């Protein structure tokens, strides 16, 4: 017994060593691929803005952290499939079975590892992900809203500097000298009333890099004088020539302005479980209060909606006493359409106009309130969805292990060929189902719980089936077994 335990202990260490290296490799490869996809999506926001290396490194680091919930289950699936595929391809799994060690015992150490990763994934999703999302979103906002570095093209009206429009016909090779310069000054917000034209100009930055000095040579300043009350008819015009003129531009507008993280911290992806629970309760209370207020406003506007038959009878009796007299506004509101015949002919058109206007206003108000309530409900569902996602990551790690490990033992193919293809297929299925379920749930066509867990519910029976087939040595993907089955079936149909 002690000898068998010693063999199992050494075997567990051997399998874990084979698995850990593959897991780390596939995890970082998955992170790298997702990061490249992110850069491909946002590359237009980064080019030409002169973003510092430290800022870009910070952005890419926090973005990589936010990809862990996608990369971790994929790494477990791929590494499990590759590890058991290698064991099966080199007949190590067969040797273990021949020694009396079942597939389940071989899978056990990796199951413990996957459970550990599942627990770590939960704490990561609850404690690290909100912070990473907050830092990533705030940094991404800063970078995407940063102005591009100053680069005045030739023959084009350049509007990159606030309050100025610049056009140059030609530039020197070093980009400092400009020729045939035209500058429109809009600092007074009065249109194109100030124009400077020069034969040439030299551009240089101050030592502090806060201002750009544009020294112009041989030109004119044109200005329309619009302070005169008769300027529209007289069109006064001012022209000043110069040999040399210095124009200063403030370059602080090109600095990256840091958005406060407080602007993003209340978003659902920036909250942990306890904060999400509080936020959902608060949003539900606000939603219920809005619903009550809207209902009360509607009933107060159309009081007859809340009347019973006895109230209508009393109101009709009261109205008959006033028949022939002009009805008060309150009476018109309460007894609108059913009692129109009791209103004098002279006042009937006025009453109709009032009723139509009031109805249209209320219709518009109901439409606006309905839209607001729908958005509030969607916001609550998004919070509930993020709350469920805190747990789906942990469950996905275990599910993908029960798919990858037995499937690797069945197909008996290691390396980066077949395992990668199979892993990608299962992961795409899981991801597509997840996205569809979450979107349908957010729109209110499915419960949020089901939308968040539907992908796990779909993969769960697949994992159970594959694990059963692998532990019972079923020839699930053996071509010869399927060929014999079809041959036997064909013979039976012939008889």
URCORHU-V578418 format. One record per run of one state. SS is the DSSP state (H for helix, E for strand, L for the rest). FROM is the first residue (numbers start at 1). TO is the last residue. Records with the same first field share a line. If there is no record, write none. Layout:
SS=FROM-TO + FROM-TO
This chain:
L=1-1 + 47-52 + 67-67 + 90-91 + 99-102 + 145-153 + 155-157 + 159-163 + 172-176 + 186-193 + 206-210 + 225-230 + 235-236 + 251-251 + 255-260 + 264-267 + 271-272 + 302-302 + 307-308 + 322-328 + 335-339 + 343-344 + 412-417 + 443-447 + 472-478 + 495-495
H=2-46 + 53-66 + 68-89 + 92-98 + 103-144 + 231-234 + 252-254 + 261-263 + 268-270 + 273-301 + 303-306 + 309-321 + 329-334 + 340-342 + 345-411 + 418-442 + 448-471 + 479-494
E=154-154 + 158-158 + 164-171 + 177-185 + 194-205 + 211-224 + 237-250
